[in-house]
Amino acid sequence: MESSATMSLKPSPSSYTLRFASSSNPNTNDPRPRLFPSEKTQCFSSLSFKSIKSIHLPPPDSKPISSNSLNRSPFSCSAVTFSPTPATEFVPSKLNQLIIEFQSISQPIDRVKRLLQYANLLPAFPDSSRVDSNRVMGCTAQVWLEASLDQHGKMRFWADSDSEVTRGFCACLIWVLDGATPEEVLSVKTEDLTTFNVGLTGGERSRVNTWHNVLVSMRKRTKKLIAEREGKMPLDPFPSLVISSEGITAQGSYAEAQARYLFPDEAKVQELVSELKEKKIGVVAHFYMDPEVQGVLTAAQKHWPHIHISDSLVMADSAVKMAKAGCKFITVLGVDFMSENVRAILDQAGFQEVSVYRMSSDRIGCSLADAASSPAYMNYLEAASAVHPSLHVVYINTSLETKAYAHELVPTITCTSSNVVQTILQLFQQMTIMTDEEIAEVHPAHNRDSIKSLLPRLHYYQRRGMGVVGSTQNLLDFIKKRVQEAVDRNANDRLQFVLGTESGMVTSIVAAVQSLLRSPKSTDGAKVTVEIVFPVSSESITKPSFNSSMDLKSAHVGNCILPVVPGVASGEGCSIHGDCASCPYMKMNSLNSLLKVTDHLPHKKSTIEAYEAARFKLKTANGNSIADVGCEPILHMRHFQASKELPEKLVHQTLRSNGNGKSAL
């Protein structure tokens, strides 16, 4: 068994000494290195030391270790420098010492180095424990966490990650919480971690999300273990926001975090508005923005009309309207394919002189869009191009490169969450005028009668009226419609909506609902309340129904065999606190980033060149402009939305594919 280190305090006049001994879990037969409390001394966490025999800590009144000491010791113990404290203050003291340690390091790169030092101290994590049930959802890296209650009623944690920086986060949290009582673990809130600013460069929040995700998982597993010990069901009610004409009530810590920024600091609002007006800057933002940003932008809209919060499809259109109104710059708060679309559509509309800015010098990615640009997906389209005729429907939330490369392989039209059903229905309707033989070549199990019988069924879910599946705008419109109906009934009513999408939507929902509930008709008589529920427990995560190593089914189309379209792998959640309810990439669009960009425009824009959305100068395999070819599937969709018919150009492209099946543009 690999030796582990039990660290205990032994007072001395000027220092503390950490002593080390081998130990294993006394509550199980688990051979992993563990650290346990001594009956006579306080104990620290499960950090395995292989070459350290003794570490002398400075006295409690000494200054924190500076960043210059990073290269002198394999482990800095400033994080454990404190006077002996009662057991009830053990976790807060250690947390405070860790905060002091990282705050004393001024340079972001040095904070990362310190994290990497902590990462090296994590004990080995068994391969058998690297399973989906132990995954910490929402982190961009893979993170695994195990928890147990030992015979003394103390919490024990194991963790690991495929990212060294994330392993550092895990090591710090385990150092604070391993060996603590369940009550101590539950007393630590995600807000307690906001002052660390560890591993961040330029203020992005994707890494700091790891602190939150791992801590939330620790708290959830602690609650579950307590419930199991007490013979109770380990289920908590979902967090929610209750909206009435009088105000908002938050239920649960996650909802409280969302509600905190619904009423922004007026000084921040005025600071932003002043910059936007003076410099003629337009802002297009996605519904999934950080709640702090959304709160400020929603308030700023009252003072500056060129701020628009919407789904991704409308963002580029709004940018064109702002350019026509005289805006010189457009700031895009979204992921990179959104700023790409804004840049390309502005160019198409003749506004090449209007600059477009993202909110980070780093890439703001999207796992969904990345999946559609993978070699597997391109190989799928390559195979599909051999089938004639073929039409490719791709989600609007993909990169211009994906749209362009796809369109040159197979004639392509984009779709949104709101029109995908109608788009597919249109394709089915085209099949109703085909002969049975022609339909059989596309799908041997169908004929004209079966296709006709299928069409009404696809409309069924829309007639139920109990829910909506569609774009973010569709969701907002559905809620507004139901609330308006309740107001019109003029009766006491309580509506409940389960928000099955990114929690950033809540800012726009609250604003719309409050406007309806505060209308003259609503305030006169009956009382309507609206509850927005966030389904953000681990139980809400969809588990894959198959093993990724299994052979997936394939579709036979004529002489061609097409595999199932590859998609995002399981476990790629996006979260700050709530499993799949919050996208860390979207949260890179912080208020600080927006203020930084506006402050540097226009005279210091050379310092934010990396923030600018570049024009596409790359060419496709056929030598065409990516911007031109990539925009065409979007224009096809625009035509379809306006006329309810597929554009003749797209139909022509589909029918006249060249000899090898490739799209003839």
N, C-alpha and C positions, 0 to 999 in steps of 0.2 A: 504493500500500500504506500502510495506517495505520502510523504510527511506533510503535515499542515502546521499552521502557526497559530497558537493561542496567545493573544496579546492581552496582558493584564497590567494594570497600573500598580506600581510600587513607589510610594512617595519617597522623595529624598530632598535634602535641603534646597538644591538648585535645579533639579531635573526629575523627570520621570523615566523609568526604564521599562521597555516592553520585553517580556520574556516569551519564549517560544517553546512549544511542546507538541508532540504528535497527538492527534485525537481523531475520533470518528464519531459519526452520529450516534448518540446513545439511545435514540428512540427507534432506530431502524437498523438494518444490516447494510445500509448504503455505505460503500467504501469511499465515497468522495470526501475530500478534505473539508472539515468543518471547524468552526470556532464556537466554543460554548462558554457560558458564564461560569466562573468559579464561584464557589459558595462564599469565599472571603474577598474576592476582588471583582471589579467591574470588567466586562469583557467587550472586545471589539468584534468586527465582522469576519466573514470567511474569505480572507485574502491570503493566498498561499505564497510563502516566501521560501526561496530555495537557497539563497546565498547570504541572507542577512542574519546575523547572530544577535545583534543588539543595536537598538536605535535609541539615542538619548534625545529626549525632547527638551526644548527650551522651557524656561520657567513660564508660568501663566501670563506674566506681565510683559513678556518679550514681544518684539514686533514680529508680524507674520514673515515667513520666508519669502524672499524676493524672487522674481523670475530668473535672476542670474544664477540661482542655485540649481536650476533645472538640470544642468549638465554635471553636477557634482555628486548627486546621489540618485540611486535607482528608485528611491521612494521618499517623497517629502512628507514629514510627519507634522507639518504645521496644522494640518487638518484635524489632528487629534490632540492639540495643545489646549488643555483646559484644566481648571481646578476640579478636584473631586466634587461630584454633585450627587444629590439623591437620585434614586433610580427613576423617579417620575420626570426628572429633567435631563435624563441621559440622551434621548433622541434630539430634543431641541438644542442642547449644547453641541452635539456633534454636527448637526445641520448648520448651526451658526458658525462653527469653526471652518466647515467646508466652504461656506459662503465667503468668509473672511479670506480664506486662502486664495480663491479664484479672483476675488475682487482686487487683491493685491497685485495681480498680474495684469499689467496694462495692455500688452500686445496680444491681439487675437491668436497669432501663431504660437505664442508661448502658452496660451491657455490650452490650445490643441495639444502641444507637446506634453503638458501636464496630464491631460486626459489619456494620452498614449502610455504614460508611465503607469497610471492606474490600470489601464487595460492589461498590462503585463502581469498584474497581480491577481487576476481572476483565476480561481482553480479550474482545472479541466472539467468540461461539461460532456457527459457521455453521449456518444452518437445515438444511442437508443432513445435519448430524451429529445432529440431534434425532430419532433413530430408536430403536426398542425395544431394539436390540442394544446401545445405549450407555446405556440407563437404569440408574440405581442403584436396585435394587429395595428396597422396604421403607420408603422415606421417604414421609411424608404429602404432601410436595410432589413435583413432577416434577424429577428431577435427571438430568443427562446427564454422562457422563465418557468421555474418550478418553485413551489412553496409547500411548506409543511409546518405543523405544530409539533414541537418536541415534547418530551415528557415533563418539562418544566412549564409548559404553556407558553413558550416563546416561539416567535416566528422564525423560520429558517428559509432562506432564499438561495437559489442557484440561478445563474443567468449566463448567457453567451450570445454572441452575434458574429455575423460574417464581416462586420465592419469594425476595424480597430477603434475608431472614434466612439462608436456606439458601445463597444465593450468598456470603454472608459466611463461612459455615462452609467452603465450597469454597475461597474465596480464601485463608483461613488455612492450610488443609492443603496447598494448592498452593505457598504461600509456603515452607512447611517442606520439602516433598518434591520439588518440581520441580528438576531438575538434580542430584538425588542418585543414587548408585549403586543398583542393584537391592538389594544387600545392606542398604544403609541404609534403604531403604523397608520392607523386610521386618523390620527390627529394631524398627520402631515398632509397638507393640501397642495394642489398643483400651483397655487398662487405663491407658495413658499419658495418655488424654484425660479420665479421670474427674475430674481436679482442676480442669478449666477452669470448670465451672459457668457456661457461657456461654449467655445467652439464656433462662435459666430463671427462672420466677416461681413461687414457692411450692413449688419442688422437683419439678415434673413432669419426666418423663424423655423425653417425646415429641420434644422438640427436640434434646436431647443424643444421641438415637439417630442423628441425621444425621451427627454426628461419626463414629460407629461405622460406619454404613453406607458412607459415602464412603471411609473409610480401608480397610475390608475390601475394597471394590471395587478400590481402588488396589493393595492387596496381591495380590488374585487376578489382576489383569491383569498385574502385574509378574511373578508366577510363570509365567503363560502365556507372556509374551514371552521369559522366560529359557528355558523348555522348548522353545519354537519355535527359538530361537537354537541350542540344543544338540541339536536334532533329536529331542526326547523328546515323549511324549504329556503334555499339560498337565493331567493328572487326579490329584487327591489323593484318598486314601481318605476316605470320610465319617467325621466324628467320631462317637464312641460312648462309652457308659459300660458297663463290664463289672462285673457285680454277682455276688458270691459270699458265702458265709456268713462269710468272713473280712473282707470290706470291699468297697471300690469302687475301680476303676481307670479314670481318664479318659484317653481317647485323642484328642488334637487340642485346639486352643485353645478351640473352641466348647464341647466337652464339659467341659473344665476350668472354663469360666465357669459352666456349669450345676451342676457338682458342688461348687463353692466354698461354696454356701450350704446344702448338705444337712446340715451339722453346725453349727448356729447358735450364736452367742454366748449362753451361758446367762444372762448379765446382761440382755440384751435380752429374752429369753423371760420372765424373772421380772418385769421392768419392765412388760411388757404384761399378764401374768396378774394382777398386783396391781391395775392400773387396771380391768380387766374385772370382777374379782370385787367390788371395792369399789363400783363404780358400776352393777353388774348390766347389763353391755353384752354383747349377743350379736354374733357375727361370722359372716356367711355370705360365702364366697369362692368364686370360680370356679377350676376346675382350671388356668386359663391365667395365674394370678398370677405376678408376678415371683418368681424362685427364692429371693431373700432373704426375701420375705414368706412364701412357702410354707414355707420351712424353719423360720421362727420359729413360724408358726401350727401346723404339724404337731407341733412340740415342746410348744407351749402347750396343745394338746388334752389332754395327759396330766394337766394341772392344772386345766383349766376346761372342763366338758363342752359349753358353749354356743358352740363353734367348729365350723363345719361347712364342709368343702371339697367341692364337688360340681360337677355340670354345672348349667346355668342352670335346668332344669326343677325341680330339687329345692330350689333356694335359697329360694324363697318358702315352700315347705312347712316347711323347717327354721326359717325365721323365725317362722312361726306357732307351732311347737312351743316355741321359745325364749320367745315372748311368754306362752304358757300356763304356762311354768315360772317366770315372774316377771321376765324381762328387761324393763327400762324403755326401752332403746335398742337398735336394730339397726344395725350398720355393714355396708355392702354393698361388697365388693371385686369390682367388675366394671364393665361399661360401663353407660351410663345406662338402657338399656331393662331391665336386670336390677333396678336399684333401683326403677324405675317399677313393675315387676311385683310386687316385694316390698311396696311401699307399697300398691298396689291390693288385693293378696290379704289383707294384714293388715286393711285397711278392710273388705273383704268378710267377714272372720272376726270382726269386732267389736272389733278392737284399734286403734281410731283414736287412742288416747292414747299408743301406743308410737311414738316418733320413729324415723325412718329416715334414715341419713346416708350420703352418697357420700364419695369420697375426694379430691375436687378441687372448687374453686370454679369451674373451667372445665368446659365440656362434655366428657364422656368418650364419644366417638362410636364408630361402628362402620360401616365402609363397606358391609358386607352389609346391615345394617338400613337404612342410608340409601338403598340402591338400591330397597328395597321401599316407600319413601315418596316416590319421585320422581314428578313429574308424568306421566312416561311410563308408570309402573306404574299410577297411578290412572286414566289414560286407557284402559289395557288393561282394567281392571276395569269401567270405564264401558261399554266395548264388550261385555264378557262379560255384563253385566247385562241386555242385550237378548236373550240366548239363554235359553230356558226349557226344562227346568229346568237350573240351573247350581249347582255347589258349588265353593267356593274353598278350597284347602288352602294355608295360609300357615305359614311356619316360626315356631316359638315365639320365636326370637331376632329379633323385630321389635318396634317400639314399640307402646305401647297405642293411640296415634293411628292407626297403620297398621291394627291389628286392628279398631278401631272403625269407621274410614272404610270399610274393605273389607267389613266385615260388613253395613253398611247398603246397600252396592251389591250384593253377592252373598253369600248365606249362607256362612259361613266356619267352618272348623274348623282349629285349629292342629295342627302335627305337630312331632316332634323327629327327630333323626337316627336314633334307635332305632326309631321307630314309623312312619316315613313309608311304608315299603314295605307294612306291614300296613294302613295307612290307604288307600292306593291300591288294594290288593287288595280291601278291603271295598267300595270303589266299583265295581271290576270285577265283584265277585260280585253286586252289585245289578243290574248290566247283564245277567247271565246269565238273569234272569227276565223281561227285556224281550223283545219280539218283534224279529225281524230288521229290520222296518221302523223300529221305534223306535231300534234301535242304529244303523241307517244314517243316521238324522238327526243323530246325534251324531258318527259316524265312518263315512263311506260305505264304507271298505275292510274293515269288520268285520261279523260276524254272531254269533249265539249260539255256533256251533261254534268260531269263531276266538278268541272271548273265553275260552271254556272251555279251549282248548288253550294259551292264553297263561299261565294262572294257575300251573301247575306250574313253568314256566320261571322265573318270578320268585322262586321259592324255591331255585333251584339253587345260587346263590352261597353260601347259608347252609350247605349240606351239605358243602362242600369241606373245611372245617376248617383251611385253611391261612392264613386271614386273616379280618378282620372289617371290615365297613363299618357304622358306626353312631355312636352318641353317645360322648362321652368316657367315660361309665360303661361302655358296651359294650366299649370298647377295654381299659379297666382289667380288667374281668371276664374278657375273653378271655386276656389275659396271665396273670392269676392261675390260670385253669383249666389252661393249658398248663404252667405252672411246677409246679402241684400234681400234674399227671399225671407229670411228670418225677421229682418227689420220690417219688411212690408206686412208680415203677418201680425205685427204689433202685439206679440204675446211673449211672456217670459219664456226664454229658450236658452239652452246651452248646447253649443255645437262643439264637436271634437274632431280634429283632423290629425291624422298620423302623417308626419312629414317624411316621406320615404325618399328623400334626396339630401343633398348637402345642406348643412344647417345654416350656411350663410344666407339662405333664402329667407330666414326668419325676419330680417330687418325690413325687407320690402313687404312681407306679409303683415307684420305688425302695423306698419304705416298705413297700408290699405285698409286693414280691418278697423283701426282706430278712426280713420276718416269716415267710414260708414257708420260706426257706432256713435259718433259724435254729430251725425247729421241731425237737423231739426226733427225729422220724423222719429228717429231713434230715441232722442232725449225726452220725448214727450210720451210718458206712460211706461210701456213694458221694458223689461231689462233683458238684454241679450248678452251672453258671455261666450267667448270663443277660446277653446283650449287647443294649443298646438303641441303635439306630443312628439318627442324625439326618441325613436327606437334605437337607442345606442348602447345596448348591452351585448356582451359576447355571444349570447344566445341568438342574436339577430343576424350573425354572420352566416352566410350561406356556405355550407361545406360542399366540396366537389363530390360528385356522385361516381367518379371513376378515377382509376389510378392513371396518372399522366404517362406511365410507362406502357400502358395498354395500347393496343392498336385501335385507333378510332375508326368508326364506320366511314365508308366512302360511298359516294354517289356515282352511279354509272350513267353517263350521258353519251349515247351513241357508242363509239369505240373508245371514248375517253373516260378515265376514272378520276374523279375529283374528290380529294379528301375533305373532311369537315373543315370549315374555315377556321384557321388558328386564331385564338384570342388570348386575352390576358391570363396569365397563370393564376392559380388560386392563391389566396393569401396576400394579394397586393392591395391592402386597404389603404385608405387615406384618412388620417385622423390627427387631431390635437388631443382631444379627450375621449372621443366617442366612437371608437371602432371605425366604421365606414361613413361616418357622418360629417367629416371635415377633411378637406383636401390640403395637405401641407404645401403643395406647390402654389395653390391659390393664395395661401397665407404668406407667401414671399412678397406679395403686393402690400406692404405695410404702409401706414400713414407716414412714417419717417422717410420711406423711399420716395413717396409722392412729393413730400415737401422738399426733399433733396433735389429732385429733378426740376421742380418749379423754381427753386432758388437759383439753380445754375443756368437757367434759361433767361435771356438768349446769349448773354455776353461771356458766360463761362462754360458754354456747352462742349467745348473741346475736352473738358475734364470728365464728361459723362458720355463719351463716344460709344463706350461699350453698352450703354443703355439704349442706344438708337436702334430701331428696327430697320435692318438693312434691306435695300432693294435686291430683288433676286436677279443676279446676273448669270446664274448657272443655266446650263442648257440640258435638255432631256437627251435621251439616247438618239433621238431623231434630229437633234440639233435645234430644237425649238425652245423658246423661252419658257422656263418653269412657271413664271408669273402668268404668262398668257394662257398656256395649256391648263395650268392649275385652276385658273378662274373660270374656265369654260364649263366644267361640271356644276359650278355654283350658278352660272347664268342659265344653264338648262333648268335647274331647280326653280329659279326665279320665274322663268317662263311658265313652268308647270303650275306654280302657285297662282299666277295671275290668270291663266287660261283654263286650268284643270285638264290640260292636254299635254302630252309629251311634245317637245318642240320638233318640228320637221327635221331640223338639222341633226338632232340626236338620232331620230329614227333612220335618217339617211345614213349616218355614220354606222349605225348598228347593222344595217342591211348590206352595206358595201364594204365590209371588212375585207382586207386584202387576202391574197392567196394563202398565206400561212396563218390566217386567223387574226392577225394583229389589226388594231384599230387603224382605219385609214382617215386621218384627220385632214 
